[in-house]
Amino acid sequence: MSSKLFVFDRPLPTPFDKGGKKVKVSSTYGDGTEATLSNTVVKAVLAYCACKDGSKPGAVGTCRSKGVAEYKSASGADAYHLAVYDPRNGTVLASKYDSNTEMMETYSVGKRGQDGAAIVLAMIPALAADKEFGDNLDAFMSEYQGSFSDLKKATDLLAILCDNVYRRVSDKTCPAHLPVNIDNSGNVMRVSPTHLDSGSFAPNQVLAGEFTILAHIGETVVLEPQKAVPHSDFVGKYALDPSRSLTVYEESLVPNLAPWYVLPEEVVSICAHAQKSTEKSLPMRNFLLRGPAGTGKTEGAKAIAAGLHLPYVKYTCSANTEVYDFIGQVFPDTNGPSTGDADLDRERQELKEMGGITFENVKKLMNLPGLDDMDYDPEGTYKLLTGHAKAGATSQDCMAEVMGRVTDKIQKLCSVKPETANAGQTYTYMETDFIRALKYGYLVEIQEPTTIMQPGVLVGLNSLLEQNGTITLPTGEVIRRHPDAVVVVTTNVSYEGCRGMNQSVLDRMNLTQDIELPAPEIMAQRAMSVTGCEDDFMVSKMVQVVNDMADFCRKNGISDGSCGMRSLIDWIMSTEITGDPHISAMYTIISKATADEEDRAAIVTSVLEPIFAPKRKKAV
């Protein structure tokens, strides 16, 4: 939104505040229309002149194709505005910087004291490439040095400069158009301390003044490995029942931690809570790991199983996941002998034509209400199911009633009369890993339950999420939860298609840990261990890019992709093959971040190229 740059309703700086803002001149792009003095452009041009003659601190220059500027703010003795402008796509970066404390603040165009003059100042190298602007800027500089002895001439020159900038920025059809991308809020991506330390925007050409901030290059921080908990002090050290012995098959399901894996403190904490609460009447056995993609939630669940020395199984949810996907389904031999009940025989035949005896098919056959009805009108649905009202009835009450009815019907459909019991009637119950885990005391990971189309599905499992919970299987068998059974729910609420976790399920989680991207030291250590890369300098810079990308995407509402540890590892391995971090980034971290072409271009310009610039092609 380029209009954010042009402020016409604020007073002009002296000595141009004496006359009107309309001036009877025009730039070559103005079609003869009267020019208007803009506070923002006037301040930027005056700042350029002050920098050029050294009367005020600040500087303007270029960093490769970008314009860069330091602008001394009037808001404080140590306050500077830093700005970077890329004329190729209009990307703008800016920050408020305190040279005393070295603190950074967000720059928001339009707010008091942040009128965009610093951004226009950074645009001057690109603006001056136009002959009209360059010639008039030089002429105005002469008037500036003469203390505006001819104020009318200086005003005319300044008005042409203002009109030139306004027309070229606001009119996309202008042959000398310069794009400027600033959203409605006025907030722009910031120039970060990391940019300063790494010299990302250090100028290679200075047009005016002397750079003291952007030119400063601190020592590149090489991330040192963080002291980690040794695997030998963790694996199997949190067993819930030390006297329990696993079968050979169960031992094969206990995860082995990879040598490169760095144990997060959240994992160790969960294991400690599970073990130390074992003697309590309600031991802690349900845990939620929540965080962005690539932060190691599944690896964390496996590590918890290793620490507790429990077999590990998992179930990955999808939009169409139903209750019986967790509980298991019965598949009777519908070609077997008659049950002796004509109605049941008819229903068995109908179900065979529907695809078999499954929870959904039986529910549909019985014309029972769905989860939508339970969620939106639980009291009405409960009355419809039972024939009597229950004040405060919940979707969980409704689901329990539906499950009970469906289970009873499946048991009847699968049963035969005594006189036909030996006639070959058989049925098969397919036990799920979820039921097996709760029945025999394993750790089960439930992945991405927030993707389920109907959030109420997990409500049907609440009885098993209770520490002493039970559930009746379609076979009629009653399953009681094993005291060692652990449930770890892993989810990413920022994925597209994710929904909120049902509150009754969330309430049954003993601990909820928010897993963010690991600390940079751990990211570098883990990535180098996985890939075998020994270039700690390059990996440290790559970690910086990945973290800056995650920050950029969060601030700009880019949520259709992912950027985390997996992307970092892919990038490092690809770079070892191509030898070019910039090229490899395009096909690993950038391509995964978003499907939007403009957003990808902004990420490349704002985040990637300041640290990993594209290599120059050799002349043929």
C-alpha positions in Angstrom: 0.0 0.0 0.0 2.2 2.9 -1.3 -0.2 5.6 -0.2 1.1 5.1 3.4 4.3 6.8 2.3 2.7 10.1 1.2 1.7 12.4 4.1 0.0 15.6 3.0 -1.8 16.7 6.1 1.2 17.3 8.3 3.1 20.6 8.6 6.1 20.9 6.3 9.6 21.4 7.7 11.1 24.9 7.7 11.5 27.0 5.6 8.9 25.4 3.4 6.1 25.8 5.9 5.5 29.5 5.0 3.7 29.0 1.7 1.0 26.6 0.5 1.5 23.0 -0.4 0.3 23.3 -4.0 3.1 24.5 -6.3 2.5 25.3 -10.0 5.1 22.9 -11.4 4.9 19.3 -12.5 7.2 16.4 -13.0 7.4 14.8 -16.5 5.1 12.0 -15.1 2.5 14.4 -13.8 0.9 15.4 -17.1 1.1 19.0 -16.3 -0.9 18.8 -13.1 0.0 20.9 -10.1 2.5 19.3 -7.8 1.9 18.9 -4.0 4.5 19.1 -1.4 4.6 15.9 0.8 5.9 16.1 4.3 7.4 12.6 4.0 9.4 13.3 0.8 10.4 16.8 1.9 11.9 15.4 5.1 13.7 12.6 3.3 15.2 15.0 0.7 16.3 17.4 3.5 17.8 14.5 5.5 19.7 13.4 2.4 21.2 16.9 2.0 22.1 17.1 5.7 23.9 13.7 5.4 25.7 14.7 2.2 27.1 17.9 3.7 27.8 16.3 7.0 25.7 18.7 9.1 23.7 15.8 10.6 24.4 12.2 11.3 22.9 9.6 8.9 23.8 8.0 5.6 22.3 6.8 2.3 23.9 4.1 0.1 23.4 0.8 -1.6 23.9 -2.8 -0.5 24.1 -4.6 -3.9 20.7 -3.9 -5.5 19.1 -2.6 -2.3 18.9 1.0 -1.0 19.9 1.4 2.6 19.7 4.4 4.9 20.3 5.5 8.5 18.0 8.3 9.6 18.5 10.3 12.7 15.2 10.6 14.5 14.0 13.7 16.3 12.5 11.5 19.0 15.7 11.1 21.0 19.4 11.8 21.1 20.2 8.1 20.5 17.3 7.3 18.2 17.8 6.2 14.6 15.5 4.9 11.9 17.1 2.1 9.8 15.6 1.3 6.4 16.2 -1.1 3.5 14.4 -0.9 0.1 14.6 -3.5 -2.7 13.4 -1.9 -6.0 13.1 -5.3 -7.7 9.9 -6.2 -5.8 9.2 -3.3 -3.4 10.1 -5.1 -0.2 10.7 -2.8 2.7 12.5 -3.4 6.0 12.8 -0.9 8.8 13.4 -0.6 12.5 13.7 2.0 15.3 17.1 1.6 16.8 18.5 3.0 20.0 22.3 3.4 19.5 22.9 3.6 23.2 21.0 0.5 24.4 21.2 -1.3 20.9 17.5 -2.1 21.3 15.3 -2.6 18.2 11.6 -1.7 17.9 9.1 -2.3 15.2 8.7 0.5 12.6 5.1 1.3 11.7 4.5 3.7 8.8 1.9 6.3 9.8 2.4 6.3 13.5 3.6 9.5 15.2 7.3 10.0 14.5 7.3 7.2 11.8 6.0 9.0 8.7 8.1 6.9 6.3 10.8 9.4 5.6 13.5 6.8 6.4 12.0 4.5 3.8 11.9 7.3 1.1 15.6 8.0 2.1 16.5 4.4 1.4 14.7 4.7 -2.0 16.8 7.6 -3.1 19.4 5.5 -4.9 16.6 3.9 -7.0 14.8 7.2 -7.4 18.0 9.0 -8.6 18.4 6.5 -11.4 15.7 8.6 -13.1 17.4 11.6 -14.8 14.7 14.1 -13.8 14.9 13.1 -10.1 18.7 13.0 -10.2 19.1 16.4 -11.8 16.6 18.1 -9.6 18.1 16.5 -6.5 21.6 17.9 -7.4 20.1 21.3 -8.1 18.2 21.3 -4.8 21.4 20.3 -3.0 23.0 23.5 -4.4 20.1 25.6 -3.0 20.5 23.8 0.4 24.1 24.6 0.6 23.2 28.2 -0.2 20.8 28.3 2.7 17.8 28.6 0.3 18.7 32.2 -0.7 16.2 31.7 -3.6 13.3 30.0 -1.6 11.0 30.0 -4.6 13.5 28.1 -6.8 14.2 25.7 -4.0 10.4 25.2 -3.5 9.9 24.5 -7.2 12.7 22.0 -7.3 11.3 20.3 -4.1 7.8 20.2 -5.6 9.1 18.5 -8.8 10.9 15.9 -6.6 7.7 15.3 -4.6 5.6 14.9 -7.7 8.2 12.6 -9.4 8.3 10.3 -6.3 4.5 10.3 -6.0 3.8 9.5 -9.6 6.4 6.8 -9.9 5.3 5.0 -6.8 1.5 5.3 -7.0 1.1 4.8 -10.7 1.9 1.3 -11.8 1.6 2.3 -15.5 4.4 4.9 -15.1 7.4 3.9 -17.2 9.7 4.6 -14.3 7.4 2.9 -11.7 8.9 1.8 -8.4 6.9 -0.8 -6.3 6.5 -0.3 -2.6 4.9 -3.0 -0.5 3.5 -1.8 2.8 0.3 -3.4 4.2 -2.7 -1.5 5.6 -1.3 -1.7 9.1 1.9 0.1 8.1 4.0 -2.5 9.9 7.1 -3.7 8.0 9.5 -6.5 8.4 12.2 -5.3 10.8 15.9 -4.9 10.4 17.0 -7.3 13.1 20.1 -7.3 15.4 21.2 -10.4 13.6 21.2 -8.4 10.3 23.5 -5.9 12.0 25.8 -8.4 13.5 26.2 -10.4 10.3 26.6 -7.2 8.1 23.6 -8.3 6.0 23.0 -4.7 4.9 26.5 -3.3 5.1 26.7 -0.7 2.2 29.0 -1.4 -0.7 28.5 2.2 -2.0 27.8 5.3 0.0 25.9 8.2 -1.7 25.7 10.5 1.3 26.9 10.7 4.9 28.8 8.1 6.9 27.3 4.8 8.0 27.9 3.9 11.7 25.2 1.3 12.4 24.5 -0.7 9.2 28.2 -0.7 8.4 29.0 -2.3 11.7 29.8 -6.0 11.5 29.9 -7.8 14.7 31.5 -11.2 15.2 29.5 -13.9 13.6 28.1 -16.1 16.4 29.1 -19.7 16.0 26.6 -21.7 18.0 28.2 -23.9 20.6 26.7 -27.2 21.4 24.5 -27.1 24.5 25.1 -29.5 27.3 22.6 -32.3 26.9 21.2 -35.0 29.2 23.2 -38.2 28.3 20.9 -40.9 26.9 22.4 -43.4 29.4 21.0 -41.2 32.2 17.5 -41.2 30.6 16.6 -44.4 28.7 14.7 -46.7 30.9 15.4 -44.7 34.0 11.7 -43.7 34.5 10.1 -47.1 34.4 6.6 -47.0 35.9 6.8 -50.5 37.3 10.4 -51.7 37.7 9.3 -55.3 38.3 7.4 -55.5 35.0 9.0 -57.6 32.3 8.2 -57.2 28.6 7.8 -59.9 26.0 10.3 -60.2 23.2 7.7 -58.6 20.9 7.0 -55.8 23.3 10.7 -55.1 23.7 11.0 -54.7 20.0 8.4 -51.8 20.2 10.4 -49.8 22.8 12.1 -47.0 20.8 15.9 -46.6 20.5 17.0 -43.0 20.6 19.3 -41.9 17.7 22.7 -40.8 18.8 22.1 -37.3 17.4 18.9 -36.8 19.4 19.1 -34.0 22.0 16.6 -34.6 24.8 14.2 -31.6 25.3 13.5 -30.6 28.9 9.8 -31.1 28.2 10.4 -34.8 27.5 12.4 -35.3 30.7 9.7 -33.4 32.7 6.9 -35.6 31.4 8.8 -38.8 32.2 9.5 -37.5 35.8 5.8 -36.6 36.3 4.6 -40.0 35.0 7.0 -41.9 37.3 6.7 -39.8 40.5 2.9 -39.8 40.3 2.6 -43.6 40.0 1.8 -44.1 43.7 -0.9 -41.5 43.6 -4.6 -42.4 43.4 -4.7 -40.7 40.0 -1.3 -41.1 38.4 -0.4 -38.7 35.5 -0.7 -40.7 32.2 -2.2 -38.3 29.6 0.1 -35.7 28.0 -0.3 -33.1 25.2 2.6 -31.9 23.1 1.5 -28.9 21.0 3.6 -26.8 18.6 4.6 -26.0 15.0 5.7 -28.5 12.4 9.2 -29.8 12.7 9.7 -29.1 16.4 10.1 -32.7 17.3 6.8 -33.7 18.8 6.7 -37.2 17.5 10.4 -37.7 18.3 9.5 -36.4 21.8 6.7 -39.0 22.1 9.1 -41.8 21.2 11.7 -40.4 23.6 9.1 -40.5 26.4 8.4 -44.2 25.6 12.2 -44.8 25.8 12.5 -43.1 29.1 9.5 -45.0 30.5 10.7 -48.2 28.8 7.3 -48.8 27.3 6.4 -50.2 23.8 5.4 -47.3 21.4 2.5 -47.4 19.0 0.8 -44.5 17.2 -2.4 -43.6 15.4 -2.5 -40.7 12.9 -5.8 -38.9 12.6 -7.4 -37.6 9.4 -10.5 -35.5 8.6 -12.6 -38.6 8.3 -11.5 -40.4 11.5 -14.4 -42.0 13.4 -14.7 -43.4 16.9 -14.4 -47.0 15.8 -11.1 -46.2 14.0 -9.7 -46.1 17.6 -11.8 -48.9 19.1 -11.7 -51.4 16.3 -14.4 -53.0 14.1 -16.1 -56.4 13.8 -16.2 -58.1 10.4 -18.6 -61.1 10.7 -18.9 -63.8 8.0 -22.2 -62.6 6.5 -22.4 -65.7 4.4 -22.7 -67.9 7.5 -25.9 -69.6 8.6 -29.0 -67.8 9.7 -29.2 -66.4 13.2 -32.8 -67.6 13.4 -34.0 -64.0 13.6 -35.5 -62.7 10.4 -35.0 -59.1 11.2 -31.3 -59.6 12.1 -30.9 -61.6 8.9 -32.4 -58.8 6.9 -30.1 -56.2 8.6 -27.1 -58.4 8.0 -27.9 -58.5 4.3 -28.4 -54.7 4.2 -25.1 -54.1 5.9 -23.4 -56.5 3.5 -24.6 -54.4 0.6 -23.5 -51.2 2.5 -20.0 -52.6 2.8 -19.9 -54.6 6.0 -20.7 -54.3 9.7 -18.9 -51.1 10.7 -19.8 -48.5 13.3 -20.9 -45.9 10.7 -23.0 -48.4 8.7 -24.7 -49.7 11.8 -25.4 -46.2 13.0 -26.8 -45.2 9.7 -29.0 -48.4 9.6 -30.4 -47.5 13.1 -30.9 -43.9 12.0 -29.0 -42.5 15.0 -28.0 -38.8 15.2 -24.6 -37.7 14.1 -21.9 -35.7 15.8 -23.2 -32.4 14.4 -26.5 -32.9 16.2 -24.7 -33.8 19.4 -22.4 -30.8 19.2 -25.1 -28.2 18.4 -28.1 -29.5 20.4 -26.9 -32.1 23.0 -30.0 -31.8 25.2 -32.4 -32.2 22.3 -30.3 -35.1 20.9 -30.2 -36.8 24.3 -34.0 -36.6 24.6 -34.4 -38.0 21.1 -32.2 -40.9 22.0 -33.5 -41.8 25.4 -37.1 -40.5 25.4 -36.5 -38.3 28.5 -34.9 -34.9 29.1 -31.7 -34.3 30.9 -30.8 -30.8 31.9 -27.2 -30.0 31.0 -26.8 -33.1 28.8 -23.5 -33.0 26.9 -22.2 -34.3 23.6 -20.3 -36.9 25.6 -23.6 -38.2 27.1 -25.1 -38.5 23.6 -22.0 -40.2 22.3 -22.0 -42.7 25.1 -25.7 -43.5 24.4 -25.0 -43.9 20.6 -22.0 -46.1 21.2 -23.9 -48.3 23.6 -26.7 -48.8 21.1 -24.4 -49.5 18.2 -22.3 -51.9 20.3 -25.4 -53.8 21.4 -26.6 -54.1 17.8 -23.2 -55.3 16.6 -23.1 -58.0 19.3 -26.6 -59.2 18.2 -25.6 -59.2 14.5 -22.6 -61.2 15.3 -24.3 -63.8 17.6 -26.0 -67.1 16.6 -28.5 -69.3 18.3 -27.1 -72.3 20.3 -28.4 -74.8 17.7 -26.4 -73.1 15.0 -23.4 -72.2 17.0 -21.4 -75.0 15.7 -22.5 -74.6 12.1 -19.6 -72.5 11.0 -20.7 -68.9 12.1 -17.6 -66.8 12.6 -16.6 -63.2 13.0 -13.4 -61.3 13.3 -12.7 -58.3 15.6 -9.8 -56.1 14.4 -8.1 -54.8 17.5 -6.4 -51.4 17.0 -3.1 -50.3 18.4 -4.9 -47.8 20.5 -6.9 -50.5 22.3 -3.8 -52.7 22.5 -1.8 -49.9 24.1 -4.5 -49.2 26.8 -5.2 -52.9 27.4 -1.6 -54.0 27.8 0.1 -50.8 29.1 1.9 -49.3 26.1 2.5 -45.7 25.2 0.2 -44.6 22.3 0.7 -41.4 20.4 -2.4 -39.8 18.9 -1.2 -37.6 16.1 -3.0 -34.5 14.9 -6.5 -35.1 16.4 -7.4 -31.5 15.6 -7.6 -32.5 11.9 -10.7 -34.6 12.6 -13.7 -33.1 10.9 -15.8 -33.8 13.9 -14.0 -32.7 17.1 -16.5 -34.7 19.2 -15.0 -38.0 18.0 -12.4 -38.0 20.8 -15.2 -37.4 23.3 -16.2 -41.0 22.7 -12.8 -42.0 24.2 -13.1 -40.0 27.3 -13.9 -43.0 29.4 -10.6 -44.6 28.4 -8.8 -41.3 29.1 -9.8 -41.6 32.7 -7.1 -43.4 34.8 -9.4 -46.3 35.8 -11.6 -46.0 32.6 -13.3 -48.8 30.9 -14.9 -49.3 27.5 -17.0 -52.1 26.0 -15.8 -53.4 22.7 -18.1 -54.5 19.8 -17.4 -58.1 20.9 -18.9 -57.4 24.3 -15.5 -57.6 26.0 -15.0 -54.9 28.6 -11.5 -53.3 28.5 -10.1 -51.6 31.6 -7.2 -49.3 31.1 -3.8 -50.7 32.2 -2.2 -48.6 35.0 1.0 -48.2 32.9 -0.8 -47.1 29.7 0.3 -43.6 28.6 -1.4 -41.5 26.0 0.6 -38.7 24.3 -1.4 -36.4 22.0 0.7 -34.4 19.5 -0.9 -31.7 17.5 -0.2 -28.5 15.5 -3.0 -26.0 15.9 -1.4 -23.7 13.2 -1.8 -26.2 10.3 -4.5 -25.4 7.8 -7.5 -27.6 8.4 -6.8 -27.9 12.1 -9.6 -27.3 14.6 -9.7 -26.6 18.3 -9.3 -29.5 20.7 -12.5 -30.6 22.4 -12.4 -29.1 25.9 -13.4 -32.3 27.7 -10.5 -34.1 26.1 -8.1 -31.2 26.8 -9.3 -31.3 30.5 -8.1 -34.9 30.7 -4.5 -34.1 29.7 -2.4 -34.1 32.9 0.3 -31.9 31.3 0.2 -29.7 28.2 3.6 -28.8 26.9 4.0 -26.2 24.1 6.9 -27.3 22.0 8.5 -24.4 20.0 11.5 -24.6 17.7 14.6 -25.7 19.8 17.1 -23.1 20.9 19.5 -22.2 18.1 22.3 -24.1 19.8 20.3 -27.3 19.9 19.1 -26.8 16.3 22.6 -26.5 15.1 23.9 -29.4 17.2 21.0 -31.7 16.1 21.3 -30.7 12.4 25.1 -31.3 12.4 24.7 -34.7 14.1 22.0 -35.8 11.7 23.7 -34.6 8.5 27.3 -35.1 9.4 28.1 -31.6 8.3 31.1 -30.1 10.2 30.8 -26.5 8.9 29.5 -25.0 12.1 29.8 -21.4 10.7 27.5 -22.2 7.8 25.1 -24.2 9.9 24.8 -21.4 12.4 23.8 -19.0 9.6 21.3 -21.5 8.3 19.7 -21.8 11.7 19.5 -18.0 11.8 17.6 -18.0 8.4 15.2 -20.7 9.5 14.4 -18.9 12.8 14.0 -15.5 10.9 11.7 -17.3 8.4 9.5 -18.6 11.1 9.3 -15.2 12.6 8.5 -13.6 9.2 5.8 -16.1 8.4 4.2 -15.6 11.8 4.2 -11.8 11.6 2.8 -11.8 8.0 0.1 -14.4 8.5 1.8 -17.0 6.2 0.4 -20.3 7.5 0.0 -22.6 4.5 3.5 -24.1 4.8 6.1 -25.1 7.4 9.6 -24.2 8.4 11.4 -26.1 11.1 14.0 -28.7 11.9 13.2 -31.1 9.0 13.5 -28.2 6.5 16.8 -27.2 8.0 18.2 -30.7 7.7 17.1 -31.0 4.1 18.7 -27.7 3.3 22.0 -28.7 4.8 22.1 -32.0 3.0 21.1 -30.4 -0.3 23.8 -27.7 0.1 26.5 -30.3 0.6 25.4 -31.7 -2.8 25.0 -28.4 -4.7 27.6 -26.4 -2.9 25.3 -23.3 -3.1 23.2 -22.5 0.0 21.0 -20.1 -2.0 20.1 -22.5 -4.7 19.4 -25.3 -2.2 17.3 -23.0 0.0 14.9 -22.4 -2.9 14.0 -26.1 -3.2 14.0 -27.0 0.5 13.1 -24.2 3.0 11.6 -21.6 0.6 9.4 -24.0 -1.4 8.0 -25.5 1.8 7.3 -22.2 3.5 4.3 -21.2 1.3 2.7 -21.9 -2.0 2.1 -18.2 -2.7 4.7 -16.9 -5.2 4.7 -13.3 -3.9 5.1 -14.5 -0.3 8.1 -16.7 -1.4 9.7 -13.7 -3.1 9.3 -11.6 0.0 10.9 -14.3 2.2 13.8 -14.6 -0.3 14.4 -10.9 -0.3 13.8 -10.2 3.4 15.3 -13.2 5.0 17.4 -15.4 2.8 19.4 -13.0 0.6 20.7 -10.8 3.4 22.5 -13.8 4.7 23.0 -16.1 1.7 23.1 -13.9 -1.4 22.9 -15.6 -4.8 26.3 -16.3 -6.3 27.3 -14.2 -9.3 27.3 -16.0 -12.6 30.7 -16.1 -14.2 31.1 -14.2 -17.4 31.3 -16.4 -20.5 
